[in-house]
Amino acid sequence: MEENFKLEKCSENDALEFSSGAYRTQNIIAKIKEVFNNKLTSYLYTELQQRKVDIQPYKNWFSNGIDCEILKVGSTGWQKGKVRLKVSLEFIADEPEEVKSDSPLDDIRQAINE
């Protein structure tokens, strides 16, 4: 299976700076994996158990996946497979706002200022 925790629009060696400090993206991913593979999978399992959904082994939600079967609309029967939760870290750049004017003189002003 493909890597579950992936970086979108950034690489492992890029650095992200927050108000709390700067961190390499590979370190952020490592910490996210730690949290998802320990605390959040345990929490997810507990919540599902309380709702009478018994899924074992719960730690595979974020790694190998959980064995299951799916019945798709229009299919002739159940198909075996796995279900898995995926997590990605994506950087979305702020784009500068374009100031648009409706004045027909803007083109002339721009030509004069060049």
Biotite code that builds the C-alpha atoms (Angstrom):
import biotite.structure as struc

atoms = struc.array([
    struc.Atom([0.000, 0.000, 0.000], chain_id="A", res_id=1, res_name="MET", atom_name="CA", element="C"),
    struc.Atom([1.111, 3.559, -0.610], chain_id="A", res_id=2, res_name="GLU", atom_name="CA", element="C"),
    struc.Atom([2.427, 5.761, 2.186], chain_id="A", res_id=3, res_name="GLU", atom_name="CA", element="C"),
    struc.Atom([-0.553, 6.871, 4.268], chain_id="A", res_id=4, res_name="ASN", atom_name="CA", element="C"),
    struc.Atom([0.929, 10.087, 5.618], chain_id="A", res_id=5, res_name="PHE", atom_name="CA", element="C"),
    struc.Atom([2.017, 12.240, 2.709], chain_id="A", res_id=6, res_name="LYS", atom_name="CA", element="C"),
    struc.Atom([3.106, 15.762, 1.937], chain_id="A", res_id=7, res_name="LEU", atom_name="CA", element="C"),
    struc.Atom([1.158, 17.782, -0.621], chain_id="A", res_id=8, res_name="GLU", atom_name="CA", element="C"),
    struc.Atom([2.932, 20.657, -2.384], chain_id="A", res_id=9, res_name="LYS", atom_name="CA", element="C"),
    struc.Atom([5.990, 20.503, -0.093], chain_id="A", res_id=10, res_name="CYS", atom_name="CA", element="C"),
    struc.Atom([8.924, 18.159, 0.535], chain_id="A", res_id=11, res_name="SER", atom_name="CA", element="C"),
    struc.Atom([10.379, 16.487, 3.632], chain_id="A", res_id=12, res_name="GLU", atom_name="CA", element="C"),
    struc.Atom([13.143, 19.064, 3.981], chain_id="A", res_id=13, res_name="ASN", atom_name="CA", element="C"),
    struc.Atom([10.945, 22.160, 3.676], chain_id="A", res_id=14, res_name="ASP", atom_name="CA", element="C"),
    struc.Atom([10.466, 24.169, 6.842], chain_id="A", res_id=15, res_name="ALA", atom_name="CA", element="C"),
    struc.Atom([7.191, 25.616, 8.087], chain_id="A", res_id=16, res_name="LEU", atom_name="CA", element="C"),
    struc.Atom([7.166, 28.521, 10.495], chain_id="A", res_id=17, res_name="GLU", atom_name="CA", element="C"),
    struc.Atom([4.307, 29.018, 12.924], chain_id="A", res_id=18, res_name="PHE", atom_name="CA", element="C"),
    struc.Atom([3.916, 31.505, 15.758], chain_id="A", res_id=19, res_name="SER", atom_name="CA", element="C"),
    struc.Atom([5.386, 28.810, 18.045], chain_id="A", res_id=20, res_name="SER", atom_name="CA", element="C"),
    struc.Atom([8.517, 28.240, 15.915], chain_id="A", res_id=21, res_name="GLY", atom_name="CA", element="C"),
    struc.Atom([9.860, 26.704, 12.707], chain_id="A", res_id=22, res_name="ALA", atom_name="CA", element="C"),
    struc.Atom([9.765, 22.969, 11.980], chain_id="A", res_id=23, res_name="TYR", atom_name="CA", element="C"),
    struc.Atom([10.861, 20.679, 9.149], chain_id="A", res_id=24, res_name="ARG", atom_name="CA", element="C"),
    struc.Atom([7.877, 19.041, 7.491], chain_id="A", res_id=25, res_name="THR", atom_name="CA", element="C"),
    struc.Atom([9.374, 15.574, 8.057], chain_id="A", res_id=26, res_name="GLN", atom_name="CA", element="C"),
    struc.Atom([9.339, 16.258, 11.819], chain_id="A", res_id=27, res_name="ASN", atom_name="CA", element="C"),
    struc.Atom([5.712, 17.404, 11.693], chain_id="A", res_id=28, res_name="ILE", atom_name="CA", element="C"),
    struc.Atom([4.738, 14.237, 9.800], chain_id="A", res_id=29, res_name="ILE", atom_name="CA", element="C"),
    struc.Atom([6.590, 12.086, 12.356], chain_id="A", res_id=30, res_name="ALA", atom_name="CA", element="C"),
    struc.Atom([4.649, 13.691, 15.208], chain_id="A", res_id=31, res_name="LYS", atom_name="CA", element="C"),
    struc.Atom([1.342, 13.360, 13.329], chain_id="A", res_id=32, res_name="ILE", atom_name="CA", element="C"),
    struc.Atom([2.065, 9.643, 12.769], chain_id="A", res_id=33, res_name="LYS", atom_name="CA", element="C"),
    struc.Atom([2.830, 9.230, 16.462], chain_id="A", res_id=34, res_name="GLU", atom_name="CA", element="C"),
    struc.Atom([-0.449, 10.854, 17.473], chain_id="A", res_id=35, res_name="VAL", atom_name="CA", element="C"),
    struc.Atom([-2.584, 9.049, 14.890], chain_id="A", res_id=36, res_name="PHE", atom_name="CA", element="C"),
    struc.Atom([-1.038, 5.653, 15.541], chain_id="A", res_id=37, res_name="ASN", atom_name="CA", element="C"),
    struc.Atom([-1.449, 5.935, 19.305], chain_id="A", res_id=38, res_name="ASN", atom_name="CA", element="C"),
    struc.Atom([-3.958, 8.368, 20.722], chain_id="A", res_id=39, res_name="LYS", atom_name="CA", element="C"),
    struc.Atom([-6.377, 8.935, 17.856], chain_id="A", res_id=40, res_name="LEU", atom_name="CA", element="C"),
    struc.Atom([-6.683, 5.270, 16.865], chain_id="A", res_id=41, res_name="THR", atom_name="CA", element="C"),
    struc.Atom([-7.404, 4.392, 20.475], chain_id="A", res_id=42, res_name="SER", atom_name="CA", element="C"),
    struc.Atom([-9.985, 7.179, 20.693], chain_id="A", res_id=43, res_name="TYR", atom_name="CA", element="C"),
    struc.Atom([-11.585, 6.120, 17.391], chain_id="A", res_id=44, res_name="LEU", atom_name="CA", element="C"),
    struc.Atom([-11.800, 2.511, 18.577], chain_id="A", res_id=45, res_name="TYR", atom_name="CA", element="C"),
    struc.Atom([-13.413, 3.538, 21.888], chain_id="A", res_id=46, res_name="THR", atom_name="CA", element="C"),
    struc.Atom([-15.957, 5.743, 20.139], chain_id="A", res_id=47, res_name="GLU", atom_name="CA", element="C"),
    struc.Atom([-16.861, 3.010, 17.632], chain_id="A", res_id=48, res_name="LEU", atom_name="CA", element="C"),
    struc.Atom([-17.198, 0.430, 20.422], chain_id="A", res_id=49, res_name="GLN", atom_name="CA", element="C"),
    struc.Atom([-19.626, 2.725, 22.275], chain_id="A", res_id=50, res_name="GLN", atom_name="CA", element="C"),
    struc.Atom([-21.700, 2.935, 19.100], chain_id="A", res_id=51, res_name="ARG", atom_name="CA", element="C"),
    struc.Atom([-21.744, -0.870, 18.751], chain_id="A", res_id=52, res_name="LYS", atom_name="CA", element="C"),
    struc.Atom([-19.330, -0.961, 15.793], chain_id="A", res_id=53, res_name="VAL", atom_name="CA", element="C"),
    struc.Atom([-16.778, -3.672, 16.588], chain_id="A", res_id=54, res_name="ASP", atom_name="CA", element="C"),
    struc.Atom([-13.685, -3.336, 14.391], chain_id="A", res_id=55, res_name="ILE", atom_name="CA", element="C"),
    struc.Atom([-10.464, -5.238, 15.153], chain_id="A", res_id=56, res_name="GLN", atom_name="CA", element="C"),
    struc.Atom([-7.523, -4.513, 15.055], chain_id="A", res_id=57, res_name="PRO", atom_name="CA", element="C"),
    struc.Atom([-8.146, -0.801, 15.483], chain_id="A", res_id=58, res_name="TYR", atom_name="CA", element="C"),
    struc.Atom([-4.508, 0.303, 15.063], chain_id="A", res_id=59, res_name="LYS", atom_name="CA", element="C"),
    struc.Atom([-4.676, -0.567, 11.360], chain_id="A", res_id=60, res_name="ASN", atom_name="CA", element="C"),
    struc.Atom([-7.073, 2.300, 10.569], chain_id="A", res_id=61, res_name="TRP", atom_name="CA", element="C"),
    struc.Atom([-4.117, 4.522, 9.634], chain_id="A", res_id=62, res_name="PHE", atom_name="CA", element="C"),
    struc.Atom([-1.597, 1.921, 8.447], chain_id="A", res_id=63, res_name="SER", atom_name="CA", element="C"),
    struc.Atom([-2.566, -1.281, 6.585], chain_id="A", res_id=64, res_name="ASN", atom_name="CA", element="C"),
    struc.Atom([-6.309, -0.747, 6.679], chain_id="A", res_id=65, res_name="GLY", atom_name="CA", element="C"),
    struc.Atom([-9.190, -2.784, 8.075], chain_id="A", res_id=66, res_name="ILE", atom_name="CA", element="C"),
    struc.Atom([-10.521, -5.829, 6.215], chain_id="A", res_id=67, res_name="ASP", atom_name="CA", element="C"),
    struc.Atom([-14.071, -5.312, 5.007], chain_id="A", res_id=68, res_name="CYS", atom_name="CA", element="C"),
    struc.Atom([-16.470, -5.952, 2.158], chain_id="A", res_id=69, res_name="GLU", atom_name="CA", element="C"),
    struc.Atom([-18.335, -3.411, 0.045], chain_id="A", res_id=70, res_name="ILE", atom_name="CA", element="C"),
    struc.Atom([-21.626, -3.742, -1.780], chain_id="A", res_id=71, res_name="LEU", atom_name="CA", element="C"),
    struc.Atom([-21.710, -1.171, -4.569], chain_id="A", res_id=72, res_name="LYS", atom_name="CA", element="C"),
    struc.Atom([-24.855, -0.034, -6.313], chain_id="A", res_id=73, res_name="VAL", atom_name="CA", element="C"),
    struc.Atom([-25.194, -1.954, -9.555], chain_id="A", res_id=74, res_name="GLY", atom_name="CA", element="C"),
    struc.Atom([-22.735, -4.696, -8.597], chain_id="A", res_id=75, res_name="SER", atom_name="CA", element="C"),
    struc.Atom([-23.572, -8.387, -8.523], chain_id="A", res_id=76, res_name="THR", atom_name="CA", element="C"),
    struc.Atom([-22.245, -9.025, -5.019], chain_id="A", res_id=77, res_name="GLY", atom_name="CA", element="C"),
    struc.Atom([-19.924, -8.135, -2.194], chain_id="A", res_id=78, res_name="TRP", atom_name="CA", element="C"),
    struc.Atom([-16.290, -7.234, -2.958], chain_id="A", res_id=79, res_name="GLN", atom_name="CA", element="C"),
    struc.Atom([-13.572, -7.877, -0.371], chain_id="A", res_id=80, res_name="LYS", atom_name="CA", element="C"),
    struc.Atom([-10.968, -5.233, 0.387], chain_id="A", res_id=81, res_name="GLY", atom_name="CA", element="C"),
    struc.Atom([-9.737, -2.821, 3.028], chain_id="A", res_id=82, res_name="LYS", atom_name="CA", element="C"),
    struc.Atom([-10.769, 0.584, 4.297], chain_id="A", res_id=83, res_name="VAL", atom_name="CA", element="C"),
    struc.Atom([-8.114, 2.996, 5.541], chain_id="A", res_id=84, res_name="ARG", atom_name="CA", element="C"),
    struc.Atom([-8.000, 6.581, 6.760], chain_id="A", res_id=85, res_name="LEU", atom_name="CA", element="C"),
    struc.Atom([-5.443, 8.810, 5.054], chain_id="A", res_id=86, res_name="LYS", atom_name="CA", element="C"),
    struc.Atom([-3.803, 11.961, 6.360], chain_id="A", res_id=87, res_name="VAL", atom_name="CA", element="C"),
    struc.Atom([-1.967, 14.586, 4.327], chain_id="A", res_id=88, res_name="SER", atom_name="CA", element="C"),
    struc.Atom([-0.099, 17.761, 5.135], chain_id="A", res_id=89, res_name="LEU", atom_name="CA", element="C"),
    struc.Atom([-0.682, 20.313, 2.383], chain_id="A", res_id=90, res_name="GLU", atom_name="CA", element="C"),
    struc.Atom([0.754, 23.785, 1.963], chain_id="A", res_id=91, res_name="PHE", atom_name="CA", element="C"),
    struc.Atom([-1.627, 26.250, 0.332], chain_id="A", res_id=92, res_name="ILE", atom_name="CA", element="C"),
    struc.Atom([0.115, 29.461, -0.726], chain_id="A", res_id=93, res_name="ALA", atom_name="CA", element="C"),
    struc.Atom([-1.567, 32.799, -0.227], chain_id="A", res_id=94, res_name="ASP", atom_name="CA", element="C"),
    struc.Atom([-2.016, 34.451, -3.575], chain_id="A", res_id=95, res_name="GLU", atom_name="CA", element="C"),
    struc.Atom([-1.804, 38.217, -3.829], chain_id="A", res_id=96, res_name="PRO", atom_name="CA", element="C"),
    struc.Atom([-5.110, 39.852, -4.559], chain_id="A", res_id=97, res_name="GLU", atom_name="CA", element="C"),
    struc.Atom([-5.469, 41.383, -7.978], chain_id="A", res_id=98, res_name="GLU", atom_name="CA", element="C"),
    struc.Atom([-6.869, 44.869, -7.969], chain_id="A", res_id=99, res_name="VAL", atom_name="CA", element="C"),
    struc.Atom([-9.152, 45.251, -10.928], chain_id="A", res_id=100, res_name="LYS", atom_name="CA", element="C"),
    struc.Atom([-10.452, 48.591, -12.051], chain_id="A", res_id=101, res_name="SER", atom_name="CA", element="C"),
    struc.Atom([-13.251, 49.214, -14.471], chain_id="A", res_id=102, res_name="ASP", atom_name="CA", element="C"),
    struc.Atom([-11.792, 52.485, -15.747], chain_id="A", res_id=103, res_name="SER", atom_name="CA", element="C"),
    struc.Atom([-10.871, 52.544, -19.460], chain_id="A", res_id=104, res_name="PRO", atom_name="CA", element="C"),
    struc.Atom([-8.053, 54.966, -18.568], chain_id="A", res_id=105, res_name="LEU", atom_name="CA", element="C"),
    struc.Atom([-6.141, 52.316, -16.556], chain_id="A", res_id=106, res_name="ASP", atom_name="CA", element="C"),
    struc.Atom([-4.394, 50.972, -19.667], chain_id="A", res_id=107, res_name="ASP", atom_name="CA", element="C"),
    struc.Atom([-3.270, 54.477, -20.618], chain_id="A", res_id=108, res_name="ILE", atom_name="CA", element="C"),
    struc.Atom([-2.030, 55.206, -17.071], chain_id="A", res_id=109, res_name="ARG", atom_name="CA", element="C"),
    struc.Atom([-0.092, 51.955, -17.005], chain_id="A", res_id=110, res_name="GLN", atom_name="CA", element="C"),
    struc.Atom([1.535, 52.713, -20.395], chain_id="A", res_id=111, res_name="ALA", atom_name="CA", element="C"),
    struc.Atom([2.600, 56.190, -19.211], chain_id="A", res_id=112, res_name="ILE", atom_name="CA", element="C"),
    struc.Atom([4.130, 54.828, -15.977], chain_id="A", res_id=113, res_name="ASN", atom_name="CA", element="C"),
    struc.Atom([6.236, 52.181, -17.737], chain_id="A", res_id=114, res_name="GLU", atom_name="CA", element="C"),
])
